[in-house]
């Protein structure tokens, strides 16, 4: 009997989690991508019937960054390699896929001040713990996975030394996200209140749990983000958010450069391994370039 992705992806996740000992963030990314694909009408056919064209449609959907498309392709390719080994299909449709040259795309911040204000107002109306999660993302520019992976012991709130230790970053480089009463005031206040409400938590405990006591998932965060965008009035004709959660990171990076912060500082804040990623944010400051060029010369 033909096997579909929906019928097999959970077994794949169970096996790779056990045999490969994936990082929690990697496993969550796999689960999010495969669960979403399993719900798509285009995947409601047998694995052998899926073609490279079908998978390319899924990989390149939306206004995805090259890194996102790369993650989607890697997830599906690994799944199909597993499916072939378990005789669930005869081939991996992504074998020999031409990736082409990876194009660095400009960040896409929330550019208009009124829209940023609307997002900030909507975040303030969001129930906990999502309000604090979104506040951290907004003020620090951290990645979603980095925030969801935080443990209690990785939160430092000693006066003058406030910060968040990121132990499972995307690029493999541990770092301390610096917090401050001027740069991240709502984050500091929110973390103090959150830890106080937790009582006497152990250092190894996950920082953010849902009201049901479960670890906050990607799906839950993205669902709540959709509500934020509805409150802010930033949805398209189909009711879908005009901005993604990752664009909060883009927004913070562009704000820091607009404030005149050195590129090296912004690189440190965002945790970029390659400064070329940070320099892409500098490309956005057209107003600054225009103002400098229009200054009178003597």
N, C-alpha and C positions, 0 to 999 in steps of 0.2 A: 504494500500500500504506500503511495507517495507520501513523503514527509514534508511538512511546511516549516517555515521558520518559527511560527508561533508554537508548534508542537515540540520543538527541539531546543530552543535557545536557553531555557532554564537549566536543562541538563548540561549544556555547554558551560554555563556560568558556574554551576556547582563543581564541575570537573576542573576548570581552570583555577578556581579559587582554592581548591584542595591541592592540586598537583603543582601549580606554578607559584602559589603563595603570592598572588598579586597584591600590590598595595591597595588599601581600601578605596582610595580615590580612583585608581585604574578600574577596579571592579565596578564601582558605581557608574563610571563613564560607559563601560561596556553594557551594563544593565540598562542604563537610560537609552542608549542608542538602539539596542536590539529590541527592547520593549516597544519603543516608538515605531520601529520598522514593522514589528509584528502586528501592529494595529492598522498599518497602512493597507489600503485595498490592493495595491500593486504587489504585495507580498503574500496574498492569499492563494498562492499556487505552489506546486511542489518545488523543492529546491532545485531539481534538475531543469525545471522549466524557466527559471530565472536566468536572464541574460546579462551580459556586461552593460547593455543599454539600460536595462531596468535598474541596475545598481548605480550606474552613473547618474541617473535621474535622481535617485535618493541622495547620493553623496553630494551633489552640487545644488540641492534645493535651497531656495531662499537666498538671502544676501550673506552667505557664509564666508568667513575668512578662510584663507588657505590652510591654516592650522586646524580649523574645524573640519574641513573637508578631508584633510589628512587623517584625522582621528576617526572619522566615519569609515574611510576606506580601510584603515588598519583593523578596525573592529570587525567589519564584515569579512575581510580576508582571513583573519584568524578564525572566525567562526566557520567559514567554508573549508579551511584546512582541516579543522576538527571534524566536520561533517563527512568529508571524504574518508578520513581515517576510520570512521565508524560506519562506513557503507550507507550513509544517509543520502548521498548524492555521488555522481561519478566524477565531477570536476569542480574546481574553484573558478567561477567565471571571471574573477579578478586577476588570475594569473596572466602575466604579460601585459597588464594594463600600463599604458604609457602615461606617466605622470606629468611629463613636460617640466618646464622650468617653473619652480615655485615663485610666484609673484608676490612681492611684499605689498600688501594693501594698506592704504592710509587708515588710521583709526577713525571710528565714527562716533564722536562724542555727541552728547545732547547739547547742541550748539546754542539754542536760543535761551536767554536767561529766564524768560517766562515759563518755558517748559521745564527747566531745571527747578524753578521755584514750585511748580505744580507737582513735580515728582517728590520734592522734599516735604511738601504739605501732605501728600498722600501717604508717604512713608510714616509720618508722625501719627497717622490714623490707623496704622496696621497693628493687629494684635501681636503680642509677644509669643514666641521669641523672634518672629519674623521681622518685627520692627527693628530690633537690635541688629539682626543679621544684615538687613538692608542698610542700616545706618553705618555699620562697619564697612560694607562694600562701597558706600557713597563717599565716606570720608578718608578711607585709606587706599582705595584702588586695588584691594586684594582680589584674588580670584575666588569664585564661589566655592570651589573644592577646598581651598585653603581655609576658608572660614568654617565650613562644615566639619573639617577634620580637627579643629582646635580642641585641646583638652584643658581642663581647669589649670593644670600645672604650667601651661604655656602662656598664661595671662599674668603679666607683671604690672601691678598698679602702685608700686612704691613711688611716692612723690618725686617727680623729677626723673624717674627712670621708667615711666610707663611704656609698655610695649607688648607685642604679641609675637611669640616665637613660632615660626612656620617650619615644621619639621618634615613635611611631605610636599614640597613645592613641585610644580610642574616640571621645572628644569633641573631638579635634583640638587639645587643649592639651598641649604638651610639659611634662613635669615631672620633677623629681628625687625618686625614692623614697628617703627617708632610712633608712639602716640604722644600727644601734647595738648595742653589746655587751650591753646590757640588753634592748632591745626585740626584737632579731632575732639572737640569738647563734648559732643553728644555721645561719641563712642565711649569715652572715659566714664561719663556719668551713667550711661546705660550698663556698662560692665560692672561697675561698683554695685548698682542696684540688683543686677542679675545674680551676682555671686552672693550677695546678702540674702536674696530670696532662696538660693539653693541651700542655705544653712551651712553645714560643714562638709562640703564635698571633698572627695579624695582627688589627689592630683591627676590620677589616671582617668577620671571620669570625663565623658564627652561633655563639652560645654553647652551644646544646644540639643535639647530634646523637645519633642512635640508635647501637646497637652496629654496625650495618651502614654507618655513615658518612653516612646520609641525615638530612635535617632532621627533627626530631621533629614529627609531625603531630598535629592535633586528635584524630584517630581513635585514634592510639597512646596519647595521654595519657588519653583517656576509657576506653580498654580497661584501662589500668593502674589507673585510679581504681576501676573495678569490682572489681579484685583487692584493692585496699586495703579497700573496704567489706566484701568477703567475709571477709578476715582479721579485721576489726574486729567482725564479726557484725552489721553494719548493712545487711541486705538484706531485701527483702519476700518474700512467699510464692513469687514467681516467680524469685527470685534476683537481682532488680534492686536497685541501690543505693538506699537510703532517702534519701540526700543527693546533691546534685549538686556538681560541682567549684566552681561559682559560690557555693555556700553557704559555702565557706571564706572568701570575701570578706565575706559577711554576718556570719559568726562573728567575724572580726577587728574589723569596725566596731563590733559590739555589745559586744565585750570592752573596747575602748578607752573607750567611753562609760561602761561599768560601772565602769571604773577611775577615773572622774572627769575624763577628758580633756575639754577644751572642744570644743564642736561644731566650731569653726573649725579646730582641729587635726585632728580626725577627717576633716573635709572635705578638708584638705590631704593627709592620708595616703592616702585612697581616690581622690583625683583627681576629685572631683565638681565639675562646672562650676556646678551649681545647688545651693545649700545646702539647698534643700527636700528633695533626695535624702538628704542626711545627717540631716536632722531626722526622717526616717522611722525611723532607728535609735533615736532618743531615745524614740519611741513604745513601744519594746519594754521599756524599763526599768520595768516595773510594780512590781517589788519595791522599787526606790528610791523611787518615788512613794508606795507604800503605807507604807514605813517613815517617810517624812517626815510623812505625814498622821497617823500614829499616835503621833508624838512628843507628849509631854504639853505643854500650854500653860499658862503662868502668868499 
